[in-house]
Amino acid sequence: MSHIQISTEQAILRVSVDTLIAEHGKWRVVVAAIKAMVRGKRRVQTIRPLDLPPSLRRDIGLPTVADPPSLPTVMMVYMRP
């Protein structure tokens, strides 16, 4: 008789997989595992500080940015004195 020792991590993984199978069925778990293997790494969307609204920038301690000056419209160019 061979005595195989199972590590704590393997035991936790086995219980987790058994629980998933019990709750969702073996085919759903298999399909989800295959999709996870096929799917590439997800790209993390980076948000620049300038993309944040002024209220959120203020809440996290960043200086608020004033709205950029608007470009003159055609009407404003013709209405100059």
Backbone as CSV, one residue per row, in Angstrom:
resi,resn,N_x,N_y,N_z,CA_x,CA_y,CA_z,C_x,C_y,C_z
1,MET,0.825,-1.182,0.000,0.000,0.000,0.000,0.869,1.245,0.000
2,SER,0.575,2.151,-0.933,1.340,3.395,-0.939,0.537,4.467,-0.219
3,HIS,1.232,5.186,0.567,0.601,6.249,1.348,0.972,7.576,0.700
4,ILE,-0.002,8.235,0.078,0.249,9.505,-0.595,-0.230,10.626,0.319
5,GLN,0.669,11.567,0.529,0.327,12.696,1.372,-0.248,13.817,0.501
6,ILE,-1.381,14.354,0.875,-2.004,15.449,0.150,-1.742,16.728,0.923
7,SER,-1.227,17.724,0.224,-0.935,18.987,0.890,-2.238,19.718,1.197
8,THR,-2.140,20.695,2.044,-3.309,21.484,2.427,-3.877,22.216,1.215
9,GLU,-3.002,22.741,0.356,-3.464,23.454,-0.832,-4.233,22.529,-1.766
10,GLN,-3.748,21.314,-1.944,-4.439,20.362,-2.804,-5.791,19.990,-2.219
11,ALA,-5.850,19.846,-0.897,-7.115,19.501,-0.251,-8.125,20.634,-0.420
12,ILE,-7.662,21.874,-0.263,-8.551,23.027,-0.426,-9.036,23.120,-1.864
13,LEU,-8.129,22.889,-2.815,-8.507,22.921,-4.229,-9.532,21.844,-4.552
14,ARG,-9.320,20.645,-4.021,-10.250,19.556,-4.281,-11.632,19.862,-3.713
15,VAL,-11.685,20.402,-2.510,-12.974,20.752,-1.905,-13.643,21.860,-2.713
16,SER,-12.852,22.832,-3.167,-13.413,23.930,-3.960,-13.989,23.428,-5.269
17,VAL,-13.253,22.570,-5.959,-13.741,22.031,-7.236,-14.974,21.160,-7.004
18,ASP,-14.942,20.345,-5.969,-16.116,19.509,-5.662,-17.337,20.369,-5.362
19,THR,-17.133,21.478,-4.667,-18.242,22.378,-4.351,-18.785,23.022,-5.622
20,LEU,-17.880,23.473,-6.507,-18.324,24.061,-7.770,-19.127,23.059,-8.592
21,ILE,-18.650,21.830,-8.660,-19.356,20.797,-9.413,-20.713,20.508,-8.796
22,ALA,-20.780,20.459,-7.479,-22.052,20.194,-6.803,-23.062,21.314,-7.057
23,GLU,-22.570,22.564,-7.118,-23.484,23.693,-7.297,-23.868,23.932,-8.756
24,HIS,-22.923,23.701,-9.688,-23.161,24.093,-11.072,-23.173,22.941,-12.072
25,GLY,-22.721,21.794,-11.675,-22.667,20.662,-12.594,-21.298,20.557,-13.233
26,LYS,-20.911,19.311,-13.553,-19.546,19.099,-14.031,-19.295,19.707,-15.395
27,TRP,-20.310,19.714,-16.287,-20.073,20.250,-17.618,-19.904,21.758,-17.615
28,ARG,-20.642,22.441,-16.771,-20.461,23.896,-16.673,-19.083,24.236,-16.131
29,VAL,-18.612,23.455,-15.168,-17.284,23.687,-14.604,-16.214,23.403,-15.653
30,VAL,-16.386,22.321,-16.413,-15.414,21.987,-17.456,-15.382,23.078,-18.523
31,VAL,-16.546,23.535,-18.982,-16.605,24.575,-20.008,-15.987,25.879,-19.485
32,ALA,-16.280,26.224,-18.241,-15.707,27.443,-17.668,-14.187,27.338,-17.553
33,ALA,-13.681,26.159,-17.204,-12.232,25.960,-17.108,-11.577,26.073,-18.475
34,ILE,-12.206,25.514,-19.498,-11.653,25.609,-20.855,-11.658,27.058,-21.331
35,LYS,-12.757,27.768,-21.084,-12.819,29.179,-21.465,-11.737,29.988,-20.759
36,ALA,-11.498,29.681,-19.497,-10.462,30.404,-18.740,-9.072,30.132,-19.304
37,MET,-8.836,28.920,-19.797,-7.529,28.591,-20.368,-7.347,29.242,-21.737
38,VAL,-8.418,29.320,-22.520,-8.338,29.866,-23.867,-8.262,31.386,-23.843
39,ARG,-8.986,31.968,-22.935,-9.053,33.425,-22.846,-7.666,33.983,-22.527
40,GLY,-7.300,35.027,-23.219,-6.012,35.666,-22.981,-6.060,36.502,-21.711
41,LYS,-4.931,37.066,-21.397,-4.881,37.937,-20.226,-5.735,39.160,-20.484
42,ARG,-6.455,39.542,-19.485,-7.282,40.734,-19.626,-6.408,41.963,-19.470
43,ARG,-6.650,42.912,-20.345,-5.897,44.154,-20.244,-6.549,45.034,-19.202
44,VAL,-5.732,45.606,-18.367,-6.231,46.497,-17.335,-6.348,47.882,-17.940
45,GLN,-7.506,48.461,-17.776,-7.715,49.794,-18.320,-7.064,50.806,-17.399
46,THR,-6.196,51.616,-17.953,-5.552,52.647,-17.147,-6.339,53.934,-17.287
47,ILE,-6.546,54.567,-16.174,-7.277,55.830,-16.158,-6.285,56.919,-15.772
48,ARG,-6.184,57.896,-16.635,-5.288,59.006,-16.348,-5.966,59.952,-15.369
49,PRO,-5.187,60.616,-14.520,-5.800,61.558,-13.572,-6.614,62.645,-14.256
50,LEU,-6.231,63.040,-15.451,-6.990,64.086,-16.149,-8.356,63.589,-16.615
51,ASP,-8.554,62.269,-16.688,-9.839,61.713,-17.100,-10.880,61.746,-15.978
52,LEU,-10.444,61.948,-14.753,-11.355,61.927,-13.607,-12.126,63.239,-13.510
53,PRO,-13.368,63.181,-13.052,-14.128,64.420,-12.853,-13.531,65.219,-11.693
54,PRO,-13.709,66.543,-11.701,-13.105,67.386,-10.665,-13.487,66.984,-9.238
55,SER,-14.737,66.554,-9.020,-15.152,66.187,-7.659,-14.384,64.966,-7.161
56,LEU,-14.151,63.983,-8.018,-13.393,62.792,-7.626,-11.923,63.139,-7.414
57,ARG,-11.378,63.997,-8.278,-9.995,64.427,-8.097,-9.828,65.108,-6.747
58,ARG,-10.781,65.955,-6.383,-10.723,66.655,-5.099,-10.821,65.667,-3.942
59,ASP,-11.698,64.647,-4.081,-11.894,63.675,-3.001,-10.642,62.847,-2.722
60,ILE,-9.835,62.568,-3.756,-8.645,61.749,-3.528,-7.388,62.598,-3.344
61,GLY,-7.569,63.914,-3.288,-6.448,64.780,-2.952,-5.656,65.327,-4.126
62,LEU,-6.172,65.162,-5.332,-5.493,65.730,-6.490,-6.013,67.141,-6.731
63,PRO,-5.177,68.010,-7.288,-5.674,69.359,-7.573,-6.735,69.307,-8.676
64,THR,-7.722,70.157,-8.543,-8.745,70.203,-9.576,-8.183,70.933,-10.782
65,VAL,-8.641,70.552,-11.932,-8.173,71.158,-13.175,-9.310,71.977,-13.749
66,ALA,-8.990,73.209,-14.091,-10.014,74.064,-14.696,-10.281,73.573,-16.107
67,ASP,-11.485,73.822,-16.580,-11.813,73.440,-17.953,-10.888,74.179,-18.909
68,PRO,-10.443,73.510,-19.945,-9.573,74.195,-20.905,-10.345,75.316,-21.597
69,PRO,-9.647,76.365,-21.982,-10.373,77.458,-22.646,-10.996,76.963,-23.938
70,SER,-12.195,77.436,-24.174,-12.880,76.984,-25.383,-12.284,77.687,-26.598
71,LEU,-12.317,76.996,-27.694,-11.809,77.583,-28.931,-12.815,78.589,-29.461
72,PRO,-12.347,79.655,-30.036,-13.301,80.646,-30.554,-14.113,80.051,-31.696
73,THR,-15.370,80.398,-31.699,-16.231,79.920,-32.781,-16.138,80.892,-33.949
74,VAL,-16.686,80.508,-35.066,-16.653,81.353,-36.249,-17.354,82.674,-35.971
75,MET,-18.462,82.609,-35.263,-19.214,83.823,-34.968,-18.399,84.779,-34.117
76,MET,-17.637,84.257,-33.171,-16.843,85.123,-32.292,-15.728,85.811,-33.101
77,VAL,-15.191,85.131,-34.090,-14.128,85.733,-34.914,-14.686,86.898,-35.717
78,TYR,-15.880,86.748,-36.280,-16.461,87.817,-37.078,-17.011,88.950,-36.229
79,MET,-17.269,88.706,-34.968,-17.855,89.735,-34.119,-16.807,90.561,-33.395
80,ARG,-15.536,90.304,-33.650,-14.495,91.082,-32.975,-14.580,92.550,-33.413
81,PRO,-14.272,93.465,-32.486,-14.313,94.892,-32.850,-13.197,95.294,-33.794
